[in-house]
Amino acid sequence: MQQGWTLPRLAALLPGLMGLLVCGSDFQHHRYEDMVRALYAVQSECPYITRIYSIGRSVEGRHLYVLEFSDNPGIHEALEPEFKYVGNMHGNEVLGRELLIKFSQFLCEEYRAGNQRIMRLIHDTRIHILPSMNPDGYEVAARQGPEFNGYLVGRGNSREIDLNRNFPDLNALMYYYEKTNGRNHHLPLPDNWEQQVEPETLAVIKWMQNYNFVLSANLHGGAVVANYPFDKSRDPRIRGRTTYAATPDDKIFRKLARTYSYAHSWMHKGWNCGDFFDEGITNGASWYSLSKGMQDFNYLYTNCFEITLELSCDKFPPASALPREWLGNREALVSYLEQVHHGIKGMVYDENNNPISNAEISVSGINHDVTSGVDGDYFRLLLPGTYTVTVSAPGYVPSTSTVTVGPAEAIQVCLFTLHFYLKTAPKQNLKGKLHNGKKNLSSPKAPLKLGPR
């Protein structure tokens, strides 16, 4: 027979119950100094799995701080994908900023509490969180406050430049290449591009160049919908007409958008903010055409697949609305992050087991290639199915294999072996490999072990 709930026992539980209550009232809007303190507080609480670094400064000199989560902070581990969340690109769209601060606290707390799902994510993924890409614009919007904030006040940076219209326009080049059978990935930047973009944009582009990101999301406000590339229409703009602009990876992008929408408490219902989006998702150009946007730039310039998450009807919701918004987005933020582990990944080696960087991995039927990173590892997001995959690099004979991707569960990664042949001199045919990172496979007849890392 269990002992009854006596007053002494209830009194002993009160501190814990009060702690739970305080967590629910912990939400506030963070000015720049408050945000920095909050990030460093997380780093102090979880010093062995976090790192704070700056990717640059805003026009007014504020650091663009990133909080990294990893079991080896500051180090890229081969076959461990890089993921990023970016918030507050438009300074007056503040929910993403607050959600990413709270998400950082959540990851730290759940890791310390032994949450196996979060521990696996942090052990198997290098997670980068940039809560505010536009800290100057935020300060302008915050001075107005939630009650009086205008639709455009603080949207741009301190020079009033919209950062989501500030990236080099690679769409026009891509659409030309589609007609001329040109490159389909890692398109070249225009001359003097660094002088054509804002400091915040420059910092983010340099960030993309330094990290081989696989998956990303950019958090906005003003609507409730998961928006996926392309943002820019292929067709001339016609008044009253929108045109769907599909990427070669349209099916994957739709799956990524639905992952967030259906894990969100109400986005998938479609009716929000007076608008209807079927399943809570939309192609960017089908909604309205946008040039020089960040999500298209990610796809065309890097290996990274990015979508844009519009998360609130109110761009600057009051602090009292933040707990509900957090509960509505918490599972979606985790579920979307887990998508970085779907598809295929592996290593590209030469005949001496030396890694090969910048090897191209192409998938038949999907006109968008990805490249291996500096460590020779590659990541290719794919839906379940059977694919013909070709690996090529300068000086090597391309090799083609058929691989099958299963119905990937969270944290489950299918690894495949591809044989890669290298010619180093006349009458030589030395074997190299693209495989799952097991360097002891020195012979093409060596057994292959498949399964999660």
C-alpha positions as CSV (number, residue, x, y, z in Angstrom):
1,M,0.0,0.0,0.0
2,Q,1.4,3.4,-1.1
3,Q,1.9,6.1,1.5
4,G,-0.6,9.0,1.2
5,W,0.3,12.5,0.0
6,T,1.0,14.2,3.3
7,L,1.8,17.9,3.8
8,P,5.5,17.3,4.5
9,R,5.8,15.3,1.3
10,L,4.0,18.0,-0.7
11,A,6.3,20.6,0.8
12,A,9.3,18.7,-0.2
13,L,8.1,18.6,-3.8
14,L,7.3,22.4,-4.0
15,P,10.8,23.5,-5.1
16,G,10.7,21.2,-8.1
17,L,7.1,22.2,-8.9
18,M,8.0,25.9,-8.7
19,G,11.0,25.2,-11.0
20,L,8.6,23.8,-13.6
21,L,6.4,26.8,-13.2
22,V,9.3,29.2,-13.6
23,C,10.3,27.6,-16.9
24,G,6.9,28.5,-18.3
25,S,7.4,32.1,-17.3
26,D,11.0,32.3,-18.5
27,F,10.1,33.9,-21.8
28,Q,11.1,37.4,-22.7
29,H,12.3,39.5,-25.6
30,H,16.1,39.7,-25.6
31,R,17.9,42.9,-26.6
32,Y,21.4,42.4,-28.0
33,E,23.2,42.4,-24.6
34,D,20.5,40.1,-23.2
35,M,20.8,37.7,-26.1
36,V,24.6,37.5,-25.7
37,R,24.3,36.8,-22.0
38,A,21.7,34.1,-22.7
39,L,24.0,32.4,-25.2
40,Y,27.0,32.5,-22.8
41,A,24.8,31.2,-20.0
42,V,24.0,28.1,-22.2
43,Q,27.7,27.7,-23.0
44,S,28.5,27.9,-19.2
45,E,25.8,25.3,-18.4
46,C,27.0,22.9,-21.2
47,P,30.7,23.7,-21.7
48,Y,31.7,20.3,-23.1
49,I,29.1,20.3,-26.0
50,T,28.9,24.0,-26.9
51,R,31.1,26.7,-28.5
52,I,30.3,30.3,-29.2
53,Y,32.0,32.0,-32.2
54,S,31.4,35.1,-34.2
55,I,31.1,35.0,-38.0
56,G,31.5,38.8,-38.4
57,R,30.0,42.1,-37.4
58,S,26.9,44.1,-38.3
59,V,27.1,47.6,-39.8
60,E,27.0,49.1,-36.3
61,G,29.7,46.7,-35.1
62,R,27.6,44.1,-33.2
63,H,28.9,40.5,-33.4
64,L,26.9,37.9,-35.3
65,Y,27.3,35.2,-32.7
66,V,26.7,31.5,-33.4
67,L,26.2,28.9,-30.7
68,E,27.5,25.5,-31.8
69,F,26.4,22.1,-30.3
70,S,28.6,19.1,-30.9
71,D,30.2,16.3,-28.9
72,N,33.5,17.8,-30.2
73,P,32.8,21.5,-30.5
74,G,35.0,23.4,-33.0
75,I,35.9,20.2,-35.0
76,H,34.3,18.8,-38.1
77,E,34.1,15.0,-37.8
78,A,34.1,13.1,-41.1
79,L,30.6,11.8,-41.9
80,E,29.0,14.0,-39.3
81,P,26.7,16.5,-41.1
82,E,26.7,20.3,-40.5
83,F,23.3,21.9,-39.8
84,K,22.3,25.5,-39.2
85,Y,19.4,27.6,-38.0
86,V,19.3,31.3,-38.8
87,G,16.9,33.8,-37.1
88,N,16.0,37.4,-37.2
89,M,17.2,38.1,-40.8
90,H,14.5,40.8,-40.9
91,G,15.1,42.8,-37.7
92,N,11.4,43.3,-36.8
93,E,10.6,39.5,-37.3
94,V,11.6,38.5,-33.8
95,L,9.9,35.2,-33.0
96,G,12.7,33.2,-34.7
97,R,15.3,34.9,-32.6
98,E,13.5,34.0,-29.3
99,L,12.7,30.5,-30.5
100,L,16.4,29.8,-31.3
101,I,17.5,31.2,-27.9
102,K,15.0,28.9,-26.2
103,F,15.9,26.0,-28.5
104,S,19.6,26.4,-27.4
105,Q,18.5,26.3,-23.7
106,F,16.3,23.3,-24.5
107,L,19.2,21.3,-26.2
108,C,21.5,22.0,-23.2
109,E,18.8,21.1,-20.6
110,E,17.7,17.9,-22.3
111,Y,21.2,16.8,-22.9
112,R,22.1,17.2,-19.3
113,A,18.8,15.4,-18.4
114,G,19.8,12.4,-20.4
115,N,17.2,12.7,-23.2
116,Q,18.4,10.0,-25.6
117,R,16.9,11.7,-28.7
118,I,18.7,15.0,-28.0
119,M,21.9,13.2,-27.0
120,R,22.0,11.3,-30.3
121,L,21.4,14.5,-32.3
122,I,24.3,16.3,-30.6
123,H,26.6,13.3,-30.8
124,D,25.8,12.7,-34.5
125,T,25.3,16.3,-35.8
126,R,27.2,19.5,-35.7
127,I,24.5,22.1,-35.0
128,H,25.1,25.8,-35.6
129,I,22.5,28.4,-34.3
130,L,22.6,32.0,-35.4
131,P,19.8,33.6,-33.4
132,S,20.1,37.1,-35.0
133,M,21.5,37.8,-38.5
134,N,20.3,41.4,-38.2
135,P,21.0,42.7,-34.6
136,D,21.0,46.3,-35.7
137,G,17.5,46.1,-37.3
138,Y,16.2,44.3,-34.2
139,E,17.3,47.2,-32.0
140,V,15.4,49.6,-34.2
141,A,12.3,47.4,-34.0
142,A,12.7,46.8,-30.2
143,R,12.7,50.5,-29.5
144,Q,9.3,50.7,-31.0
145,G,8.2,47.7,-28.9
146,P,5.5,45.1,-29.7
147,E,2.6,47.5,-29.3
148,F,3.7,50.1,-31.8
149,N,6.0,48.2,-34.2
150,G,5.4,49.0,-37.8
151,Y,5.3,46.4,-40.6
152,L,8.6,47.7,-42.0
153,V,10.3,49.4,-38.9
154,G,13.6,47.6,-38.4
155,R,13.1,45.2,-41.2
156,G,16.4,46.0,-43.0
157,N,19.8,46.5,-41.4
158,S,20.9,49.9,-40.1
159,R,21.3,51.1,-43.8
160,E,17.7,50.0,-44.3
161,I,18.8,47.3,-46.8
162,D,16.6,44.1,-46.9
163,L,19.1,41.3,-46.3
164,N,16.9,38.8,-48.0
165,R,17.2,40.7,-51.2
166,N,21.0,41.2,-50.8
167,F,22.6,38.0,-51.9
168,P,24.2,37.6,-55.4
169,D,21.5,36.7,-57.9
170,L,22.5,33.2,-59.0
171,N,19.0,32.2,-60.2
172,A,19.3,34.1,-63.5
173,L,22.6,32.2,-64.2
174,M,21.0,28.9,-63.2
175,Y,18.0,29.4,-65.5
176,Y,20.4,30.3,-68.3
177,Y,22.5,27.1,-67.6
178,E,19.3,25.0,-67.7
179,K,18.8,26.0,-71.3
180,T,22.5,25.6,-72.3
181,N,23.3,22.4,-70.3
182,G,25.7,24.3,-68.1
183,R,26.6,23.8,-64.4
184,N,23.9,22.7,-62.1
185,H,25.6,23.5,-58.7
186,H,28.2,25.7,-57.0
187,L,27.6,28.5,-59.4
188,P,30.3,31.1,-59.6
189,L,29.9,34.5,-57.8
190,P,30.0,37.7,-59.9
191,D,33.0,39.9,-59.9
192,N,33.4,42.3,-57.0
193,W,30.5,40.6,-55.2
194,E,32.0,41.4,-51.8
195,Q,31.5,45.1,-52.5
196,Q,27.9,44.5,-53.6
197,V,26.6,43.1,-50.3
198,E,26.1,44.3,-46.8
199,P,28.4,43.3,-43.9
200,E,25.8,40.9,-42.5
201,T,25.3,39.2,-45.9
202,L,29.1,39.0,-46.4
203,A,29.6,37.4,-43.0
204,V,26.9,34.7,-43.8
205,I,28.4,33.9,-47.2
206,K,31.9,33.5,-45.7
207,W,30.3,31.3,-43.1
208,M,28.8,29.1,-45.8
209,Q,32.2,28.9,-47.5
210,N,33.9,27.8,-44.2
211,Y,31.4,25.0,-43.3
212,N,30.0,22.3,-45.5
213,F,26.4,22.7,-44.4
214,V,24.0,20.0,-45.5
215,L,20.6,21.4,-44.2
216,S,19.4,24.7,-42.9
217,A,16.3,26.8,-42.1
218,N,15.8,30.5,-42.0
219,L,13.2,31.7,-39.5
220,H,10.9,34.6,-40.4
221,G,7.6,36.1,-39.4
222,G,4.5,37.7,-40.9
223,A,2.8,34.5,-42.1
224,V,2.6,30.9,-41.0
225,V,4.0,28.6,-43.7
226,A,7.0,26.6,-44.7
227,N,8.4,28.1,-47.9
228,Y,10.8,26.2,-50.1
229,P,12.9,27.1,-53.2
230,F,13.0,28.4,-55.7
231,D,11.9,31.9,-54.5
232,K,12.6,33.5,-57.9
233,S,10.3,32.7,-60.8
234,R,11.7,31.5,-64.1
235,D,9.1,33.5,-66.0
236,P,8.8,37.2,-66.5
237,R,6.7,38.8,-63.7
238,I,3.1,39.2,-64.8
239,R,0.6,41.2,-62.6
240,G,-1.8,38.9,-60.8
241,R,0.0,35.7,-61.8
242,T,2.3,33.5,-59.8
243,T,4.4,30.7,-61.3
244,Y,5.7,27.6,-59.5
245,A,9.5,27.5,-59.8
246,A,10.6,23.9,-58.9
247,T,14.2,23.0,-58.1
248,P,15.6,19.6,-59.3
249,D,15.1,18.5,-55.7
250,D,11.5,19.7,-55.5
251,K,10.2,16.4,-54.0
252,I,12.8,16.6,-51.3
253,F,12.1,20.2,-50.5
254,R,8.3,19.5,-50.3
255,K,9.1,16.7,-47.8
256,L,11.4,19.0,-45.7
257,A,8.7,21.6,-45.6
258,R,6.0,19.1,-44.7
259,T,8.2,17.8,-41.9
260,Y,8.2,21.1,-40.2
261,S,4.6,21.9,-41.0
262,Y,3.1,18.7,-39.7
263,A,5.3,18.7,-36.6
264,H,4.2,22.2,-35.9
265,S,1.0,22.5,-33.8
266,W,-1.1,24.4,-36.3
267,M,1.0,25.3,-39.5
268,H,-0.2,22.2,-41.3
269,K,-3.8,23.2,-40.9
270,G,-3.4,25.7,-43.7
271,W,-5.6,28.6,-42.6
272,N,-3.4,31.1,-40.8
273,C,-3.1,34.9,-40.9
274,G,-6.0,35.2,-43.3
275,D,-4.2,33.0,-45.9
276,F,-4.5,29.4,-46.9
277,F,-1.5,27.2,-47.8
278,D,-2.3,23.6,-48.5
279,E,-0.5,21.4,-45.9
280,G,1.0,24.7,-44.6
281,I,3.7,24.7,-47.3
282,T,4.4,26.7,-50.4
283,N,6.9,27.1,-53.2
284,G,8.4,30.5,-52.9
285,A,7.8,31.7,-56.5
286,S,4.3,30.3,-56.4
287,W,3.6,32.6,-53.5
288,Y,5.4,35.6,-54.9
289,S,8.7,36.0,-56.8
290,L,11.7,37.1,-54.8
291,S,15.2,37.9,-56.2
292,K,18.5,37.6,-54.4
293,G,17.1,35.6,-51.5
294,M,19.1,33.5,-49.1
295,Q,17.5,30.1,-49.5
296,D,18.0,30.0,-53.3
297,F,21.6,31.2,-52.8
298,N,22.3,28.3,-50.4
299,Y,21.1,25.7,-52.9
300,L,22.9,27.2,-55.9
301,Y,26.2,28.1,-54.3
302,T,26.7,25.4,-51.6
303,N,25.7,21.9,-50.8
304,C,23.1,23.2,-48.4
305,F,19.3,22.7,-48.7
306,E,17.5,25.6,-47.0
307,I,13.9,26.4,-46.5
308,T,12.3,29.6,-45.1
309,L,10.0,29.2,-42.1
310,E,7.3,31.9,-41.6
311,L,6.3,31.3,-38.0
312,S,3.9,34.0,-36.8
313,C,1.2,36.4,-38.0
314,D,2.5,39.0,-35.7
315,K,6.1,40.0,-36.6
316,F,6.8,41.2,-33.0
317,P,4.5,39.2,-30.8
318,P,4.2,40.2,-27.1
319,A,6.3,38.3,-24.6
320,S,3.1,36.7,-23.2
321,A,2.6,34.9,-26.6
322,L,6.1,33.3,-26.5
323,P,5.3,30.3,-24.4
324,R,2.5,29.2,-26.7
325,E,4.7,29.8,-29.8
326,W,7.5,27.8,-28.2
327,L,5.3,24.8,-27.5
328,G,3.9,25.1,-31.1
329,N,7.4,25.0,-32.6
330,R,9.5,22.9,-30.3
331,E,8.9,19.5,-31.9
332,A,9.1,20.9,-35.4
333,L,12.5,22.4,-34.7
334,V,13.8,19.0,-33.5
335,S,12.1,17.0,-36.3
336,Y,13.4,19.2,-39.0
337,L,16.9,19.0,-37.6
338,E,16.7,15.2,-37.8
339,Q,16.1,15.4,-41.5
340,V,19.8,16.1,-42.0
341,H,20.4,12.3,-41.4
342,H,18.4,11.1,-44.4
343,G,19.6,10.0,-47.8
344,I,23.2,8.7,-48.4
345,K,26.6,9.8,-47.2
346,G,30.1,8.4,-47.5
347,M,33.8,9.1,-48.1
348,V,35.7,9.6,-51.3
349,Y,39.2,8.2,-51.3
350,D,42.0,7.6,-53.8
351,E,43.8,4.3,-54.2
352,N,45.9,5.1,-51.2
353,N,42.9,5.9,-49.0
354,N,43.6,9.6,-49.1
355,P,40.4,11.6,-49.0
356,I,39.4,13.5,-52.2
357,S,37.7,16.9,-51.7
358,N,35.5,18.5,-54.3
359,A,34.5,15.3,-55.9
360,E,31.1,15.5,-57.6
361,I,28.3,13.2,-56.6
362,S,25.5,13.2,-59.2
363,V,22.1,11.3,-59.1
364,S,20.5,10.3,-62.3
365,G,17.2,12.1,-62.9
366,I,18.1,14.9,-60.4
367,N,20.0,17.7,-62.1
368,H,21.7,19.0,-59.1
369,D,25.1,17.7,-57.9
370,V,26.8,17.9,-54.5
371,T,30.5,17.8,-53.7
372,S,32.7,16.2,-51.1
373,G,34.1,18.3,-48.3
374,V,37.7,18.9,-47.4
375,D,37.8,15.7,-45.5
376,G,36.5,13.7,-48.4
377,D,33.0,13.1,-46.9
378,Y,29.8,13.8,-48.8
379,F,26.2,14.1,-47.9
380,R,23.2,13.7,-50.3
381,L,19.7,14.2,-49.1
382,L,17.4,11.7,-50.9
383,L,13.9,10.3,-50.5
384,P,13.5,6.5,-50.1
385,G,14.0,4.8,-53.5
386,T,16.6,3.3,-55.8
387,Y,19.1,5.7,-57.5
388,T,21.9,5.6,-60.0
389,V,24.8,7.6,-58.4
390,T,27.9,8.7,-60.3
391,V,31.1,9.9,-58.6
392,S,33.7,12.0,-60.6
393,A,36.7,14.1,-59.9
394,P,39.5,15.6,-62.0
395,G,42.0,12.9,-62.9
396,Y,39.6,10.1,-62.1
397,V,37.4,8.0,-64.3
398,P,33.8,8.4,-63.3
399,S,32.2,5.5,-61.6
400,T,28.5,4.7,-61.5
401,S,26.6,2.5,-59.0
402,T,23.0,1.7,-58.0
403,V,22.1,2.4,-54.4
404,T,18.9,2.0,-52.5
405,V,17.7,4.4,-49.8
406,G,15.3,3.0,-47.2
407,P,12.5,4.7,-45.4
408,A,14.9,6.6,-43.1
409,E,13.9,6.9,-39.5
410,A,15.1,9.6,-37.2
411,I,18.9,9.3,-36.7
412,Q,19.0,6.3,-39.0
413,V,21.5,6.7,-41.9
414,C,21.9,4.3,-44.8
415,L,25.6,3.9,-45.9
416,F,26.5,2.7,-49.4
417,T,29.7,1.7,-51.1
418,L,30.6,3.0,-54.6
419,H,33.7,1.9,-56.5
420,F,35.8,4.7,-57.9
421,Y,38.6,4.1,-60.5
422,L,41.7,6.3,-60.9
423,K,44.1,6.5,-63.8
424,T,47.5,7.8,-62.7
425,A,49.7,6.8,-65.7
426,P,49.4,4.9,-69.0
427,K,48.5,1.2,-68.6
428,Q,47.6,1.6,-64.9
429,N,44.2,1.1,-63.5
430,L,44.4,1.7,-59.8
431,K,41.4,1.3,-57.7
432,G,40.1,4.0,-55.4
433,K,36.9,4.0,-53.4
434,L,33.9,6.0,-52.4
435,H,32.6,4.2,-49.3
436,N,31.3,4.5,-45.8
437,G,34.5,5.6,-44.2
438,K,35.9,2.3,-43.2
439,K,39.5,2.9,-44.2
440,N,40.5,-0.7,-43.6
441,L,38.7,-1.7,-46.8
442,S,41.9,-1.9,-48.8
443,S,40.6,-4.5,-51.2
444,P,37.5,-4.1,-53.4
445,K,36.5,-7.6,-52.2
446,A,36.5,-6.6,-48.5
447,P,33.1,-7.1,-46.8
448,L,30.9,-4.1,-46.5
449,K,29.1,-3.4,-43.2
450,L,26.0,-1.3,-43.5
451,G,24.1,0.3,-40.7
452,P,23.9,3.4,-38.5
453,R,27.2,5.1,-37.5
